[in-house]
Amino acid sequence: MRKKAVLPALAVACAALLAAPLTSPAVAMTKVEAAVQAPSTFTHPGVGVSRAQLDFVRAKVQAGAQPWTTAFNQAKNSTYGSLSRTPKPRAVVECGSYSNPDYGCRDERGDAIAAYTDAVLWYITRDDRYAQKAIQLMDAWSATIRDHTNSNAPLQTAWAGSSWPKAAEIIRHVYGNWPNSGRFGTMLRNVYLPEIINGSNSNGNWELSMTEAIQGIGVFLDDPAVYDKAIALYRVRVPAFVYLESDGPLPKTKPSQNLNTREKIVAYWQGQSTFVNGLTQETCRDFVHTGYGISAISHVLETSRIQGVDLYPEFGERLRHALGFQSRWERNLEPVPSWLCKGTLKRGLGPITEVGYNALHTRQGISMTNTQALTESRRPAGTNNLFVAWETLTHAENPS
């Protein structure tokens, strides 16, 4: 087992990141704006969904309204909503590339999604069995896990670390009666954060998932420094993942990657040399990984809004174009032009459009033709079995 240090002073690290000079050529990002500070008092529950959003969903399900009722039954009847589920914690979760080897990888992600599923089901039904099942799952892991290892350890940690706080927020701050909540927080701080806190220079979906997990953990721990580190990473990575024509002829970059020539940028963007609004760094890799990044972008925006700092004015346009561009080609209604990924796309965007579509269309009234058509055609959105779950239930047409 690798020995990991307890987290350094994150406020110092965050300040250092923001102060670092961006000296790459014109393709690099301009100086990052000052970080949005964490709220003086965190809102709970406040990761991914708010109490008002959950109240809206509960009322819809109680009324038998659609699509929420079908989505509720989808979650309830899934393996993640099963009251007979047995937690499978491990002291060391070892995940290689594409979870090969898989020593606890699917078990950890599955139990984290199950805890969140149970927490949401409890909120809607007020059946205490679901809350107790969520607590059982969270307690089993917090009593056992000590480390993540092998090449996919950072991503595995990010995925599971994105789901755990969503469950924990609902149970701790609404259900209550969770004696081991402190131990669970210690697990997040000492096992999860050290693996993800410094981000990643890999493909963008890695670091975006990390920022989601860091932010959620920061909220649960009521830790402003952790929260601010997530936003600092996010501010650099989102513009380096989703291209807008206003960026100039080439995409923005993350300075530490040293993508200081056109050739390096094109290679990093999977060989794509024509850049248009909404193209992402992984579009030409496949839509599956692209979807991971878009989903994390939307999740961070939602949690930030719940915490009282609306980042949609800063990042909403990138999210809108990313959703619209990928949705257009995911629908597969027209030939792929030769300039886009050499005329070949690997589709499979996943159940990731509801949160961003609801934020931009339902709440802000923005027309999103392709995203709307794709989203509505695939309801109820289920889970990707990694870190996305039941977003038709929680976010469809949710104005709260």
Residue pairs with C-beta under 8 A, 6 or more apart in sequence:
1 91
1 92
1 146
1 147
1 149
2 147
2 149
4 147
4 190
4 191
4 194
4 195
5 194
6 190
6 194
7 189
7 190
7 193
7 194
7 197
7 226
9 225
10 197
10 223
10 225
10 226
10 228
10 229
11 224
11 225
11 228
13 197
13 198
13 229
14 35
14 225
14 228
14 229
14 232
17 229
17 232
17 233
17 236
18 32
18 34
18 35
18 232
20 255
22 28
22 29
22 30
22 31
22 32
22 255
23 255
24 253
24 255
24 258
24 259
24 260
25 260
25 261
26 248
26 250
27 248
27 250
27 251
27 252
27 253
27 259
27 260
27 262
27 265
28 252
28 253
28 255
28 260
29 236
29 239
29 240
29 252
29 253
29 254
29 255
32 232
32 235
32 236
33 235
35 228
35 231
35 232
35 235
36 228
36 231
36 304
36 309
36 311
37 224
37 228
37 309
38 218
38 223
38 224
38 225
38 227
38 228
38 231
38 307
39 224
39 307
39 308
39 309
42 219
42 222
42 227
42 307
43 50
43 306
43 307
43 308
44 169
44 172
44 173
44 219
45 51
45 54
45 169
45 170
45 173
45 174
46 169
46 219
46 303
46 306
46 307
47 165
47 166
47 169
47 215
47 216
47 219
47 220
47 303
47 306
48 166
48 216
48 299
48 302
48 303
48 394
49 120
49 166
49 302
49 306
49 394
49 395
50 306
50 400
51 174
52 400
53 394
53 395
53 398
53 400
54 120
54 123
54 124
54 170
54 394
55 400
56 398
56 399
56 400
57 68
57 72
57 120
57 124
57 393
57 394
57 398
58 123
58 124
60 68
60 69
61 68
61 69
61 72
61 124
62 124
67 379
67 380
67 392
67 396
68 392
68 393
68 396
70 379
70 380
71 379
71 380
71 381
71 390
71 392
71 393
71 396
72 121
72 124
72 393
74 380
74 382
74 390
74 393
75 81
75 117
75 120
75 121
75 389
75 390
75 393
76 121
78 117
78 382
78 383
79 85
79 110
79 114
80 110
80 113
80 114
80 117
80 118
80 383
80 389
81 114
81 117
81 118
81 121
81 130
82 114
83 129
83 130
83 133
85 111
85 114
85 133
85 137
87 111
87 136
87 137
87 140
87 141
88 104
88 107
88 111
89 104
89 107
89 108
89 111
89 140
89 141
89 143
89 144
89 145
90 103
90 104
90 107
90 108
90 144
90 145
91 144
91 145
91 146
91 147
92 103
92 104
92 145
92 146
92 147
92 148
92 149
93 103
93 104
93 105
93 107
93 108
93 145
93 147
93 148
93 149
93 153
93 156
94 101
94 103
94 104
94 105
94 148
94 149
94 150
94 153
95 101
95 102
95 103
95 104
95 105
95 148
95 149
95 150
95 151
95 152
95 153
95 155
95 156
96 102
96 150
96 151
96 152
97 151
97 152
98 152
99 105
99 106
99 152
99 156
101 150
105 152
105 156
106 385
108 141
108 145
108 156
108 160
109 156
109 159
109 160
109 163
109 385
109 386
109 387
110 385
111 137
111 140
111 141
112 137
112 141
112 159
112 160
112 163
112 164
112 167
112 387
113 163
113 383
113 385
113 387
113 389
114 133
114 134
114 137
115 133
115 134
115 137
115 138
115 163
115 164
115 167
115 168
116 134
116 163
116 164
116 166
116 167
116 170
116 389
117 389
117 390
118 130
118 131
118 133
118 134
118 137
118 167
119 130
119 131
119 134
119 166
119 167
119 168
119 170
119 171
119 175
120 170
120 390
120 393
120 394
121 127
121 130
122 128
122 130
122 131
122 134
122 170
122 171
122 175
123 170
123 174
131 171
131 175
134 167
134 170
134 171
135 171
135 178
135 180
137 167
138 164
138 167
138 168
138 171
138 178
138 180
138 184
139 180
139 183
139 184
141 164
141 187
142 180
142 183
142 184
142 186
142 187
143 180
143 183
145 187
145 191
146 191
147 191
148 154
148 156
148 157
148 191
148 195
153 195
154 195
154 196
154 200
154 206
154 210
155 206
155 209
157 192
157 195
157 196
157 213
158 196
158 206
158 209
158 210
158 212
158 213
158 387
159 209
159 213
159 386
159 387
160 192
160 213
160 387
161 188
161 192
161 196
161 213
161 214
161 216
161 217
162 209
162 212
162 213
162 216
162 296
162 299
162 387
163 387
163 389
164 184
164 188
164 192
164 216
165 188
165 213
165 216
165 217
165 219
165 220
166 216
168 181
168 184
168 185
168 220
169 216
169 219
169 220
171 178
171 181
172 178
172 181
172 220
178 184
185 220
185 221
188 217
188 220
188 221
189 217
189 221
192 213
192 217
193 214
193 217
193 226
196 210
196 213
196 214
197 214
197 226
197 229
199 207
199 210
199 211
199 233
199 237
200 206
200 207
200 210
201 207
201 254
201 256
201 257
203 281
203 282
203 285
203 289
204 237
204 240
204 241
204 280
204 281
204 282
204 293
205 282
205 289
205 290
205 292
205 293
205 296
207 233
207 237
208 234
208 237
208 238
208 241
208 292
208 293
208 296
208 297
208 300
209 292
209 293
209 296
209 387
210 233
211 230
211 231
211 233
211 234
211 237
211 296
211 300
212 230
212 296
212 299
212 300
212 303
212 387
214 226
214 227
214 229
214 230
214 233
215 227
215 230
215 231
215 234
215 300
215 303
215 304
216 303
217 223
217 226
218 224
218 225
218 226
218 227
218 228
218 229
218 230
219 227
219 303
219 307
227 307
230 300
231 300
231 304
231 311
234 300
236 254
236 255
237 254
238 297
238 315
238 318
239 247
239 252
239 318
240 251
240 252
240 253
240 254
240 281
241 280
241 281
241 282
241 293
241 297
242 278
242 279
242 280
242 281
242 294
242 297
242 318
242 319
242 321
242 322
243 251
243 275
243 276
243 277
243 278
243 279
243 280
244 277
244 317
244 318
244 321
245 275
245 276
245 277
247 275
249 275
250 262
250 265
250 275
251 265
251 269
251 275
251 281
253 259
253 260
253 265
257 268
258 264
259 265
259 268
266 272
266 273
268 281
269 275
269 279
269 281
269 284
270 281
270 282
270 283
270 284
270 285
270 341
271 284
271 341
271 342
272 279
272 283
272 284
272 340
272 341
274 339
274 340
276 325
277 321
277 325
278 320
278 321
278 322
278 323
278 324
278 325
278 326
279 325
280 290
280 293
280 294
280 322
280 325
280 326
281 293
282 289
282 290
282 293
283 290
283 325
283 326
283 341
283 345
284 340
284 341
284 342
284 345
285 346
286 346
286 347
286 348
287 326
287 329
287 330
287 345
287 346
287 347
287 348
287 349
287 350
288 346
288 348
288 349
288 350
290 326
290 349
291 326
291 348
291 349
291 350
291 352
291 384
292 350
292 352
292 384
292 386
292 387
294 319
294 322
294 323
294 326
294 352
294 353
294 356
295 350
295 352
295 355
295 387
295 388
297 315
297 318
297 319
297 322
297 356
298 319
298 352
298 355
298 356
298 359
299 355
300 311
301 311
301 312
301 315
301 316
301 319
301 356
301 359
302 355
302 359
304 310
304 311
305 311
305 312
305 359
312 319
312 359
312 360
312 364
316 359
316 360
316 364
319 356
319 359
319 360
320 356
320 360
320 366
320 368
323 353
323 356
323 357
323 360
323 368
323 371
324 368
324 369
324 370
324 371
326 349
327 349
327 353
327 368
327 370
327 371
327 373
327 374
327 375
328 370
329 336
329 340
329 345
329 347
330 347
330 349
330 374
331 370
331 373
331 374
332 347
336 343
336 344
336 345
337 343
349 374
350 384
350 388
351 378
351 381
351 382
351 383
351 384
351 388
351 391
351 392
352 381
352 384
352 388
352 391
353 371
353 374
353 375
353 378
353 381
354 375
354 381
354 391
354 392
354 394
354 395
354 396
355 391
355 395
356 371
357 368
357 371
357 372
357 375
358 395
358 396
358 397
358 398
360 366
360 368
361 367
361 368
361 371
361 372
362 397
362 398
362 399
363 399
375 381
379 392
379 396
380 390
380 392
380 393
380 396
381 390
381 391
381 392
382 389
382 390
383 389
383 390
